[in-house]
Amino acid sequence: MKHIRNIYINIATIFMVAMFFSCTNNAKEVRNFLAEKNLPIAVAKNAHHVYKDSGRITSKLTTPLLHDFSNRNEHPYNEFPEGIKIVTIDKNGIDSTTVTGNYALSYTKTSISEIRGNVVVVNHTGKSKLVTDQLYWDQKIGYFFSEDKFILIKEKDTFTGIGFESKEDLTKWMAKDVTGNLEAKQN
């Protein structure tokens, strides 16, 4: 009786091992399956990412939730459905610009990000602040642009309008349809 029981256990073990090895998929098959189902390849909670260039920290990203859709062939991207905060750091190691928003998409191939909902950009050294509901950021050339309403607050001036472009440190800016208060010196 004990002998028959051992035979059944051995058969069950061989069957389980065979099932285990027959169910393995390669990484490409898993990525394609997730892409077809519009599922992220990875999800990170409370993510903190530090970007470096030549050993120097250039920016820090924090987000409560990150969805990695890098398994897309044509347009791989990262989604930040619960908001994002990015702090760029200048060559002296000082916080230069902070960008926050309620939602963001960042496209890997183009290095263009879209940030939406309560978007605030603060230039710490230039003492300026941009507030809008939608902002596009071309990270390759360091450029912001928006077609939405905006408020740009400088040290002594406040501008409002629709449509805005600037360098990512809020200098050399251009705006469309502008209104606001401007302090001018009189000679």
PyMOL commands that set and color helices and strands:
alter all, ss='L'
color gray80, all
select helices_A, chain A and resi 2-22+27-36
alter helices_A, ss='H'
color red, helices_A
select strands_A, chain A and resi 42-53+56-69+77-80+84-89+95-101+103-107+112-123+128-138+143-153+158-167+174-175+178-181
alter strands_A, ss='S'
color yellow, strands_A
deselect
rebuild
show_as cartoon
